[in-house]
Amino acid sequence: MGRYGKPLGTTIASPKTVLSFAEELMLCPSEESAITRMRRDLEAARGVYIVAGDVASAADIGHAQILIPTGPNETPFCLLAAVVCERAQVAIDKYGDSWDGPRS
């Protein structure tokens, strides 16, 4: 569920779609603009949510390193979006446009 009790989508978008979404999220200057963007593509928003959860879980158990530089002029969603872009690009490089390899 999203912050306002609305589902984030029932499926996860492809890595290329999530990558594009995260690149756009980097440019959102406010929470309101990010929410508007998320409402336009719930499946991509769900992809961001899942990747963020994976990173948070890895950080909790000490296996995450976030070495993405941020500056004072970054938008509020820049770090999150940068992490999602990195994860989506790894999936694209490794599996094409799939999160976990070709389906059998």
C-alpha positions in Angstrom: 0.0 0.0 0.0 1.1 3.5 -0.7 1.4 6.2 1.9 -2.2 7.3 1.3 -3.7 3.8 1.4 -3.8 3.3 -2.4 -2.1 0.3 -3.9 1.1 0.9 -5.8 0.1 -1.4 -8.6 -0.4 -5.2 -8.7 2.6 -5.9 -10.9 6.1 -4.6 -11.1 7.1 -2.7 -14.3 10.1 -3.9 -16.3 13.6 -2.7 -15.3 13.7 -0.3 -18.3 10.4 1.2 -17.3 11.5 1.5 -13.6 14.8 3.1 -14.7 13.0 5.7 -16.8 10.6 6.3 -13.9 13.5 6.8 -11.5 15.3 9.2 -13.8 12.1 11.3 -13.9 11.7 11.0 -10.1 15.1 12.6 -9.7 13.7 15.8 -11.1 10.7 16.0 -8.8 11.3 19.1 -6.6 8.6 18.3 -4.0 6.6 15.4 -2.5 3.6 16.7 -4.3 5.3 16.4 -7.7 6.6 12.9 -6.8 3.1 11.7 -5.8 1.7 13.1 -9.1 4.4 11.2 -11.0 3.7 8.0 -9.1 0.0 8.2 -9.7 0.7 8.2 -13.5 2.5 4.9 -13.4 1.7 2.7 -10.4 3.6 -0.4 -11.6 6.8 1.7 -12.0 6.2 3.3 -8.6 5.8 -0.3 -7.2 9.2 -1.1 -8.7 10.8 1.8 -6.9 9.1 0.8 -3.7 10.4 -2.8 -4.0 14.0 -1.7 -4.8 14.0 0.8 -2.0 12.8 -2.0 0.4 15.5 -4.3 -0.8 18.1 -1.7 -0.2 16.7 -0.9 3.3 16.7 -4.6 4.2 20.3 -5.0 3.0 21.3 -2.0 5.0 19.6 -3.4 8.1 21.7 -6.5 7.9 24.9 -4.6 7.0 25.2 -5.6 3.4 24.4 -2.4 1.6 26.8 0.3 0.6 25.5 3.4 -0.9 28.4 5.2 -2.6 26.3 7.6 -4.6 27.5 11.2 -4.1 24.8 13.8 -3.3 25.1 17.6 -3.1 23.3 20.4 -1.4 21.3 21.2 -4.6 19.9 17.7 -5.1 16.1 17.3 -5.2 14.5 15.4 -2.2 14.2 12.2 -4.3 17.6 12.2 -6.0 19.3 9.6 -3.7 16.4 7.2 -3.8 16.1 7.6 -7.6 19.8 7.1 -8.1 19.8 3.8 -6.1 16.8 2.6 -8.2 18.5 3.6 -11.4 21.6 1.6 -10.4 19.6 -1.5 -9.5 17.4 -1.3 -12.7 20.5 -0.9 -14.9 22.1 -3.9 -13.3 19.0 -6.0 -14.1 19.0 -4.7 -17.6 22.7 -5.5 -18.1 22.3 -8.9 -16.6 18.8 -10.1 -17.7 17.7 -7.8 -20.5 14.3 -6.2 -19.7 13.5 -8.6 -16.8 14.2 -8.5 -13.1 15.2 -12.1 -12.6 16.2 -13.6 -15.9 14.3 -15.2 -18.7 11.0 -17.0 -17.9 11.0 -20.7 -18.5 
